[in-house]
Amino acid sequence: MNMEKLKNFFKDDTLAVTMGIQIVSASFEKAVCTMTVSDDFLNAKGGVHGGTIYSLADFTFAVASNLGGKLSVTLDASVTYFRPAKDRKLVATAKLVSYTKHTCNYNIEVVDGENRLIAVVSMNGYRNDIDINFD
């Protein structure tokens, strides 16, 4: 997998770019993305907005699932929030649970800078017949 090709593919994802999400590592089985949350992505109480956490998880899912050789899109997701982040550093790790020719399932854990579990997102994706290659 060519990391530069992968990053180039996602360079037009304006939400991820605006949020400052960075791809740390990536494979079909596991992807890791990080971000430092700016003031623009806080809730009314000054904490990290739940939508920010979900968006990081969704992007991390997109990175991993698109490395399976087929263009992938989200079918559905379920998010469970456990606690607020203690700081503004977030790390999302997507791990493959299962896949078939046309589906893929991931669990994405989001932790804060103190490595405290903030949320878990379970996502199901549809793997299109469109070939995609990052070699």
C-alpha positions in Angstrom: 0.0 0.0 0.0 1.3 3.4 -1.0 0.6 5.9 1.8 1.0 8.9 -0.5 -1.6 7.5 -3.0 -4.0 6.9 -0.1 -3.5 10.4 1.4 -3.9 11.9 -2.1 -7.2 10.0 -2.6 -8.6 11.6 0.6 -7.1 15.1 0.0 -10.5 16.3 -1.3 -12.4 15.2 1.7 -13.0 18.7 2.8 -14.5 17.8 6.2 -11.5 15.7 7.2 -9.1 18.4 5.9 -11.0 21.1 7.8 -11.0 19.0 11.0 -7.3 18.4 10.7 -7.6 14.6 10.6 -4.3 12.8 9.9 -3.8 9.2 8.7 -1.2 7.5 10.9 -1.3 4.0 9.6 -3.6 2.1 7.3 -4.5 -1.4 6.1 -7.8 -3.2 5.3 -7.6 -4.9 8.7 -6.7 -1.8 10.8 -6.4 1.9 10.4 -5.4 4.7 12.8 -6.2 8.4 12.4 -5.6 11.3 14.8 -6.8 14.9 15.2 -6.3 17.8 17.6 -9.7 19.3 18.2 -9.9 23.1 17.5 -12.3 25.4 19.1 -14.6 25.0 16.0 -15.4 21.5 17.0 -16.5 22.0 20.6 -20.0 21.8 22.1 -21.7 24.6 24.0 -20.1 23.4 27.2 -16.6 23.6 25.7 -16.1 19.8 25.4 -15.4 17.9 22.3 -18.6 17.7 20.3 -20.0 14.2 19.8 -20.3 14.9 16.1 -16.5 15.5 16.0 -15.9 12.1 17.6 -18.2 10.4 15.2 -16.7 12.2 12.1 -13.2 11.1 13.1 -14.5 7.5 13.5 -16.3 7.6 10.1 -13.2 8.9 8.3 -11.0 6.2 9.9 -13.6 3.6 8.7 -13.4 5.1 5.2 -9.6 4.8 5.2 -9.6 1.1 6.3 -12.6 -0.1 4.3 -11.3 1.4 1.0 -8.1 -0.6 1.3 -10.0 -3.8 0.5 -9.6 -3.3 -3.2 -13.2 -2.0 -3.7 -14.7 1.4 -3.2 -16.6 1.3 0.1 -19.4 3.4 1.5 -21.1 3.4 4.9 -24.4 1.5 5.2 -25.1 2.2 8.9 -23.4 3.0 12.1 -24.0 2.7 15.8 -22.1 4.9 18.3 -21.8 4.6 22.1 -20.2 7.4 24.0 -18.6 6.5 27.3 -17.1 9.7 28.7 -16.0 13.2 27.6 -12.5 13.6 26.3 -10.1 15.1 29.0 -8.1 16.9 26.3 -8.3 17.7 22.6 -6.2 15.0 21.2 -8.2 12.1 19.7 -7.1 8.8 18.2 -9.4 6.5 16.3 -8.5 2.9 15.5 -10.7 1.0 13.1 -10.4 -2.8 13.3 -12.0 -5.2 10.7 -14.6 -7.5 12.2 -15.7 -9.3 9.1 -16.2 -8.9 5.3 -17.8 -10.5 2.3 -17.7 -9.7 -1.4 -20.1 -6.8 -0.8 -20.0 -5.9 2.9 -17.5 -5.0 5.6 -17.9 -4.5 9.3 -15.6 -2.5 11.6 -15.4 -1.5 15.2 -13.8 1.9 15.7 -12.5 2.9 19.2 -11.8 6.6 19.9 -9.6 7.5 22.8 -8.3 10.8 24.1 -4.7 11.9 24.7 -4.8 10.0 28.1 -5.7 6.8 26.2 -9.2 6.8 27.9 -11.9 5.2 25.8 -14.3 7.9 24.7 -16.5 6.1 22.2 -17.0 2.9 20.2 -18.5 3.1 16.7 -19.7 -0.1 14.9 -19.9 0.5 11.2 -21.2 -1.6 8.3 -20.1 -0.8 4.8 -21.1 -1.7 1.2 -18.2 -2.7 -1.0 -19.0 -1.5 -4.6 -17.9 -3.3 -7.7 -15.6 -0.3 -8.4 -11.9 -1.4 -8.1 -9.7 0.9 -6.1 -5.9 0.3 -5.7 -3.4 2.1 -3.6 -0.3 0.2 -4.6 
